[in-house]
């Protein structure tokens, strides 16, 4: 049974100096693979089989990411699956290093402040359950490339649209779909509010996004609004 890592010096060592403690990183290949499988499956499932409780929580692009991230880290028990209304059990394994919230960061999931990791981060609120798209970008992910061809399942695509009320936007790169026939890469994202109306979750092929009618939303190197492909610090 995974147990919460102790708050010792080794747990909080920040070897990369990014503010994310080594003790909270998934340093085992199988754990990383299971996390990514759950992350992408849960995000897609919210499009194909949304539960009312989940939809009440997911109101913008960052909320969709938070929902999938948090639930990828928990113990995936039959009771948990029923509570989320999942259509089937995908058969993925659970993490072995820890299980949220019994992990080094407690209830915190996302870093919200700059600076290296330290045990006192928990007391000063450097980690929290909430993070908007800008916080995910600046403190919880790292740049992989501005070339979409470098994207792997579980990566995030970030855009910056300065004329919008919420300028930072995130999308989850699923890769091969858990619901569609193999052969194409897919992306899932929440639109956020649209013209004062509640937005929606969308799911589309990566190739279609690259031909979006509005060039500001195309994940292309020539588009200055596309910030690039990012990966969770948890996986570094």
DRENMITI-955428 format. One record per residue: x, y, z of N, C-alpha, C in turn. Coordinates in steps of 0.05 Angstrom, whole numbers, plus 5000, padded with zeros to 4 digits. Layout:
// residues N
NODE   nc1   nc2   nc3  cac1  cac2  cac3   cc1   cc2   cc3
NODE     X     Y     Z     X     Y     Z     X     Y     Z
...
This chain:
// residues 236
NODE   nc1   nc2   nc3  cac1  cac2  cac3   cc1   cc2   cc3
NODE  5017  4976  5000  5000  5000  5000  5018  5025  5000
NODE  5014  5043  4980  5030  5067  4980  5025  5084  5006
NODE  5046  5096  5016  5044  5112  5040  5055  5140  5035
NODE  5046  5159  5050  5055  5186  5047  5085  5187  5055
NODE  5101  5199  5038  5129  5202  5044  5133  5221  5067
NODE  5152  5216  5084  5158  5233  5106  5170  5260  5097
NODE  5166  5280  5113  5175  5307  5106  5204  5310  5115
NODE  5221  5293  5105  5250  5294  5112  5265  5309  5090
NODE  5291  5313  5095  5307  5329  5077  5308  5316  5050
NODE  5310  5290  5048  5311  5277  5022  5286  5281  5006
NODE  5263  5279  5020  5237  5282  5006  5235  5310  4994
NODE  5245  5330  5008  5242  5358  4999  5266  5368  4982
NODE  5285  5351  4977  5307  5359  4960  5297  5366  4933
NODE  5305  5389  4922  5296  5399  4897  5320  5399  4878
NODE  5326  5376  4867  5351  5373  4851  5351  5390  4826
NODE  5327  5396  4816  5325  5412  4791  5321  5442  4796
NODE  5316  5449  4821  5313  5477  4828  5288  5489  4816
NODE  5267  5473  4812  5243  5484  4799  5220  5489  4819
NODE  5225  5483  4845  5204  5487  4865  5187  5463  4870
NODE  5193  5441  4856  5178  5416  4859  5196  5396  4872
NODE  5189  5386  4897  5207  5368  4911  5210  5341  4897
NODE  5234  5330  4899  5240  5304  4886  5221  5282  4897
NODE  5213  5285  4922  5196  5264  4934  5169  5263  4923
NODE  5160  5284  4908  5134  5284  4896  5135  5279  4866
NODE  5159  5273  4856  5162  5266  4827  5158  5236  4823
NODE  5147  5229  4800  5143  5201  4793  5168  5192  4779
NODE  5186  5179  4794  5212  5171  4784  5213  5142  4775
NODE  5190  5129  4775  5189  5101  4765  5173  5101  4739
NODE  5184  5086  4720  5172  5086  4693  5143  5077  4694
NODE  5137  5056  4709  5109  5046  4710  5090  5066  4722
NODE  5099  5080  4743  5083  5101  4755  5077  5124  4735
NODE  5097  5132  4720  5093  5153  4701  5073  5144  4679
NODE  5076  5120  4670  5058  5110  4650  5029  5108  4660
NODE  5026  5098  4684  4999  5096  4696  4986  5123  4700
NODE  5002  5142  4709  4992  5169  4713  4982  5181  4687
NODE  4998  5178  4666  4990  5190  4640  4965  5176  4629
NODE  4964  5150  4632  4940  5135  4623  4915  5145  4637
NODE  4916  5147  4663  4893  5156  4678  4886  5185  4671
NODE  4906  5202  4669  4902  5230  4663  4887  5234  4637
NODE  4897  5221  4616  4884  5224  4590  4857  5210  4588
NODE  4855  5187  4601  4829  5173  4601  4807  5189  4615
NODE  4815  5200  4638  4795  5215  4654  4786  5241  4639
NODE  4805  5254  4626  4797  5278  4612  4779  5271  4588
NODE  4785  5250  4574  4768  5242  4552  4741  5232  4562
NODE  4741  5218  4584  4715  5208  4595  4696  5230  4602
NODE  4708  5253  4610  4690  5275  4618  4677  5287  4593
NODE  4688  5282  4570  4675  5290  4545  4654  5270  4537
NODE  4661  5244  4538  4643  5224  4528  4621  5215  4548
NODE  4628  5215  4573  4610  5206  4594  4611  5225  4618
NODE  4603  5250  4615  4605  5269  4637  4585  5263  4659
NODE  4595  5265  4684  4578  5263  4707  4570  5291  4716
NODE  4546  5295  4727  4538  5321  4736  4557  5334  4756
NODE  4567  5318  4775  4585  5328  4795  4611  5338  4782
NODE  4622  5323  4763  4646  5331  4750  4642  5356  4734
NODE  4620  5358  4720  4615  5381  4703  4611  5406  4720
NODE  4600  5403  4744  4597  5426  4762  4624  5437  4770
NODE  4644  5419  4772  4671  5427  4780  4687  5439  4756
NODE  4683  5428  4733  4699  5435  4709  4685  5457  4694
NODE  4695  5482  4697  4683  5505  4685  4701  5520  4666
NODE  4727  5512  4665  4745  5525  4646  4768  5506  4639
NODE  4787  5515  4623  4808  5497  4614  4825  5486  4637
NODE  4832  5503  4656  4849  5494  4678  4834  5475  4696
NODE  4808  5479  4700  4792  5461  4717  4791  5433  4705
NODE  4790  5430  4679  4791  5403  4667  4818  5390  4673
NODE  4840  5405  4671  4866  5394  4677  4868  5386  4707
NODE  4859  5403  4725  4859  5397  4753  4844  5372  4760
NODE  4820  5370  4748  4803  5346  4753  4817  5320  4745
NODE  4828  5320  4721  4841  5296  4711  4867  5290  4727
NODE  4882  5310  4733  4908  5308  4748  4902  5296  4776
NODE  4884  5308  4790  4878  5299  4818  4868  5270  4818
NODE  4850  5264  4800  4839  5237  4800  4857  5216  4788
NODE  4878  5224  4774  4898  5205  4765  4916  5196  4788
NODE  4917  5213  4809  4935  5207  4831  4923  5191  4854
NODE  4896  5189  4854  4882  5176  4877  4882  5145  4874
NODE  4872  5132  4894  4868  5103  4892  4843  5098  4876
NODE  4845  5082  4855  4823  5079  4836  4806  5054  4844
NODE  4792  5057  4865  4775  5036  4877  4749  5034  4862
NODE  4734  5011  4865  4708  5009  4853  4689  5032  4862
NODE  4691  5040  4888  4674  5061  4898  4681  5088  4884
NODE  4706  5092  4880  4715  5117  4866  4704  5117  4838
NODE  4706  5094  4824  4697  5093  4796  4667  5098  4795
NODE  4652  5087  4814  4623  5091  4814  4617  5121  4819
NODE  4632  5133  4837  4627  5161  4844  4631  5179  4820
NODE  4651  5172  4803  4656  5188  4779  4639  5181  4755
NODE  4624  5159  4758  4607  5151  4736  4622  5142  4711
NODE  4645  5130  4715  4661  5121  4692  4647  5098  4677
NODE  4648  5098  4651  4634  5078  4636  4645  5050  4638
NODE  4670  5047  4644  4683  5021  4646  4709  5024  4661
NODE  4720  5002  4670  4746  5001  4684  4767  4997  4663
NODE  4785  5017  4658  4805  5014  4637  4827  4994  4645
NODE  4829  4986  4670  4848  4966  4678  4876  4977  4683
NODE  4879  5003  4685  4906  5015  4690  4913  5010  4719
NODE  4939  5007  4724  4948  5004  4751  4949  5031  4766
NODE  4950  5029  4793  4953  5053  4809  4982  5059  4813
NODE  4987  5083  4823  5015  5091  4829  5025  5074  4853
NODE  5050  5068  4854  5062  5053  4875  5078  5071  4894
NODE  5087  5094  4885  5104  5111  4902  5088  5125  4924
NODE  5063  5134  4917  5045  5147  4936  5017  5147  4924
NODE  4998  5155  4941  4970  5158  4932  4960  5184  4944
NODE  4950  5201  4927  4939  5227  4936  4914  5222  4954
NODE  4911  5236  4976  4928  5258  4987  4950  5249  5006
NODE  4956  5223  5007  4977  5213  5024  5004  5214  5008
NODE  5013  5239  5003  5038  5243  4989  5052  5267  5002
NODE  5076  5273  4994  5091  5294  5008  5077  5321  5010
NODE  5059  5328  4991  5047  5354  4990  5020  5355  5004
NODE  5011  5334  5016  4986  5334  5030  4963  5339  5011
NODE  4945  5358  5018  4923  5365  5001  4932  5382  4977
NODE  4955  5394  4979  4965  5410  4957  4971  5393  4932
NODE  4965  5404  4909  4970  5390  4884  4989  5406  4866
NODE  4987  5433  4867  5000  5450  4848  5016  5471  4862
NODE  5040  5476  4852  5056  5498  4863  5044  5525  4854
NODE  5043  5544  4872  5030  5570  4867  5049  5593  4870
NODE  5074  5588  4879  5092  5610  4884  5120  5603  4873
NODE  5136  5623  4866  5163  5617  4857  5181  5609  4880
NODE  5204  5599  4873  5224  5592  4894  5229  5562  4895
NODE  5252  5554  4907  5258  5526  4910  5240  5512  4930
NODE  5238  5486  4928  5221  5471  4947  5234  5470  4974
NODE  5217  5472  4995  5226  5470  5023  5203  5461  5040
NODE  5208  5446  5062  5186  5436  5079  5167  5457  5088
NODE  5176  5482  5093  5158  5503  5102  5139  5512  5080
NODE  5142  5502  5056  5123  5509  5035  5094  5502  5042
NODE  5091  5480  5057  5064  5472  5064  5051  5492  5083
NODE  5067  5504  5101  5056  5523  5120  5051  5550  5107
NODE  5067  5558  5087  5063  5584  5075  5046  5584  5049
NODE  5033  5561  5044  5014  5560  5022  5026  5560  4995
NODE  5050  5549  4992  5063  5548  4966  5051  5527  4948
NODE  5036  5508  4959  5022  5488  4944  4992  5489  4951
NODE  4975  5485  4931  4946  5487  4935  4932  5468  4916
NODE  4906  5463  4922  4890  5446  4905  4881  5461  4880
NODE  4881  5488  4881  4872  5504  4858  4896  5515  4843
NODE  4894  5516  4817  4913  5529  4800  4900  5537  4774
NODE  4903  5562  4766  4892  5571  4740  4912  5564  4718
NODE  4906  5570  4694  4923  5562  4671  4951  5575  4673
NODE  4952  5600  4682  4978  5613  4685  4995  5600  4706
NODE  4983  5591  4728  4998  5578  4749  5008  5550  4740
NODE  4991  5536  4725  5000  5511  4714  5024  5515  4696
NODE  5023  5535  4680  5045  5541  4661  5071  5549  4675
NODE  5069  5567  4694  5094  5579  4705  5107  5563  4727
NODE  5091  5547  4742  5102  5534  4766  5099  5503  4766
NODE  5084  5492  4747  5078  5463  4749  5085  5447  4724
NODE  5095  5461  4704  5102  5447  4679  5129  5459  4669
NODE  5141  5445  4650  5165  5455  4637  5162  5453  4607
NODE  5175  5471  4593  5174  5471  4563  5188  5448  4551
NODE  5174  5434  4534  5186  5412  4518  5195  5422  4491
NODE  5177  5436  4477  5183  5446  4451  5160  5464  4441
NODE  5166  5480  4421  5144  5495  4408  5135  5480  4383
NODE  5146  5456  4379  5139  5439  4356  5120  5418  4366
NODE  5096  5417  4355  5076  5398  4363  5085  5369  4360
NODE  5103  5364  4342  5112  5337  4338  5127  5325  4362
NODE  5134  5342  4381  5148  5333  4405  5128  5325  4427
NODE  5102  5329  4423  5082  5324  4444  5079  5294  4449
NODE  5077  5287  4474  5071  5260  4483  5044  5260  4498
NODE  5031  5237  4500  5006  5236  4516  5010  5247  4544
NODE  4992  5264  4552  4993  5276  4578  5006  5304  4579
NODE  5017  5313  4556  5029  5339  4554  5007  5360  4552
NODE  5014  5385  4557  4995  5408  4555  5004  5426  4533
NODE  4985  5437  4519  4989  5458  4500  4980  5485  4512
NODE  4997  5505  4512  4989  5530  4524  4988  5552  4502
NODE  4968  5569  4505  4965  5592  4488  4962  5617  4505
NODE  4971  5640  4494  4968  5665  4507  4953  5684  4488
NODE  4928  5691  4495  4912  5709  4479  4907  5735  4495
NODE  4924  5754  4492  4924  5778  4509  4899  5794  4509
NODE  4883  5792  4488  4858  5808  4486  4835  5796  4501
NODE  4838  5771  4512  4816  5758  4525  4817  5763  4555
NODE  4794  5760  4568  4792  5765  4597  4810  5746  4612
NODE  4811  5721  4604  4830  5702  4616  4850  5695  4593
NODE  4873  5708  4593  4891  5706  4570  4905  5679  4566
NODE  4909  5664  4588  4923  5638  4586  4903  5616  4583
NODE  4910  5598  4564  4892  5575  4559  4908  5550  4556
NODE  4897  5528  4565  4911  5502  4564  4894  5481  4551
NODE  4907  5463  4538  4894  5439  4525  4911  5415  4532
NODE  4898  5392  4534  4911  5367  4541  4915  5351  4516
NODE  4940  5344  4510  4946  5326  4488  4942  5297  4497
NODE  4922  5284  4485  4915  5257  4493  4933  5236  4478
NODE  4939  5243  4453  4952  5223  4436  4931  5204  4426
NODE  4937  5178  4422  4917  5159  4414  4893  5159  4433
NODE  4869  5160  4423  4845  5162  4439  4839  5136  4454
NODE  4827  5139  4478  4817  5115  4492  4789  5108  4482
NODE  4777  5124  4465  4750  5120  4456  4747  5118  4426
NODE  4765  5129  4411  4764  5129  4382  4783  5108  4371
NODE  4779  5099  4346  4797  5080  4333  4825  5092  4332
NODE  4845  5075  4333  4873  5084  4332  4879  5095  4304
NODE  4900  5111  4304  4908  5122  4278  4911  5152  4278
NODE  4901  5166  4299  4903  5195  4300  4909  5203  4328
NODE  4921  5227  4331  4925  5239  4358  4902  5258  4364
NODE  4895  5259  4389  4872  5274  4397  4879  5294  4419
NODE  4863  5315  4421  4866  5336  4442  4839  5340  4455
NODE  4839  5345  4481  4814  5351  4495  4819  5377  4511
NODE  4798  5394  4512  4801  5419  4526  4773  5430  4532
NODE  4773  5449  4551  4748  5463  4558  4750  5492  4546
NODE  4729  5501  4534  4730  5527  4521  4731  5551  4541
NODE  4722  5546  4566  4716  5569  4583  4691  5582  4574
NODE  4682  5603  4587  4658  5617  4580  4659  5627  4551
NODE  4637  5625  4537  4635  5634  4510  4613  5655  4508
NODE  4621  5680  4503  4602  5702  4500  4582  5703  4523
NODE  4593  5700  4548  4576  5702  4571  4561  5677  4578
NODE  4563  5656  4562  4550  5631  4567  4571  5610  4576
NODE  4561  5591  4593  4579  5570  4602  4591  5555  4579
NODE  4617  5550  4579  4630  5536  4557  4626  5506  4558
NODE  4642  5493  4542  4639  5464  4540  4666  5450  4536
NODE  4666  5424  4540  4689  5407  4534  4689  5399  4505
NODE  4712  5402  4492  4714  5394  4464  4736  5373  4460
NODE  4733  5357  4440  4752  5335  4435  4756  5334  4405
NODE  4780  5337  4396  4784  5338  4367  4812  5327  4360
NODE  4815  5320  4335  4841  5310  4326  4861  5333  4325
NODE  4886  5326  4332  4907  5347  4332  4910  5360  4305
NODE  4908  5344  4284  4911  5355  4257  4889  5375  4250
NODE  4865  5372  4261  4844  5392  4257  4850  5418  4271
NODE  4860  5415  4296  4867  5440  4311  4888  5456  4296
NODE  4906  5442  4283  4928  5457  4268  4917  5472  4244
NODE  4891  5466  4237  4878  5481  4215  4855  5498  4226
NODE  4856  5505  4251  4834  5520  4264  4828  5545  4247
NODE  4802  5552  4244  4795  5575  4228  4808  5601  4238
NODE  4812  5603  4264  4827  5626  4275  4856  5619  4278
NODE  4874  5631  4263  4902  5623  4264  4915  5627  4292
NODE  4903  5644  4309  4914  5648  4336  4912  5623  4353
NODE  4895  5603  4344  4891  5579  4360  4906  5555  4347
NODE  4921  5560  4327  4936  5537  4315  4962  5533  4330
NODE  4967  5508  4338  4992  5502  4353  5016  5499  4334
NODE  5024  5522  4323  5045  5523  4303  5067  5542  4312
NODE  5092  5536  4305  5114  5552  4313  5111  5581  4303
NODE  5099  5585  4280  5096  5611  4269  5074  5628  4283
NODE  5058  5615  4300  5037  5629  4315  5048  5639  4342
NODE  5052  5665  4345  5063  5675  4370  5045  5671  4394
NODE  5019  5666  4390  5001  5661  4413  5004  5632  4423
NODE  5017  5615  4408  5022  5587  4417  5048  5587  4433
NODE  5046  5582  4459  5070  5582  4476  5086  5557  4474
NODE  5073  5535  4467  5088  5510  4463  5076  5486  4477
NODE  5091  5464  4476  5084  5439  4488  5098  5437  4515
NODE  5083  5432  4536  5094  5431  4563  5087  5405  4576
NODE  5104  5397  4595  5100  5371  4610  5100  5377  4640
NODE  5085  5361  4655  5083  5365  4684  5110  5361  4697
NODE  5116  5378  4716  5140  5374  4733  5139  5347  4747
NODE  5116  5338  4753  5112  5312  4766  5126  5290  4751
NODE  5129  5293  4724  5140  5273  4706  5169  5277  4699
NODE  5180  5300  4708  5208  5306  4700  5227  5290  4717
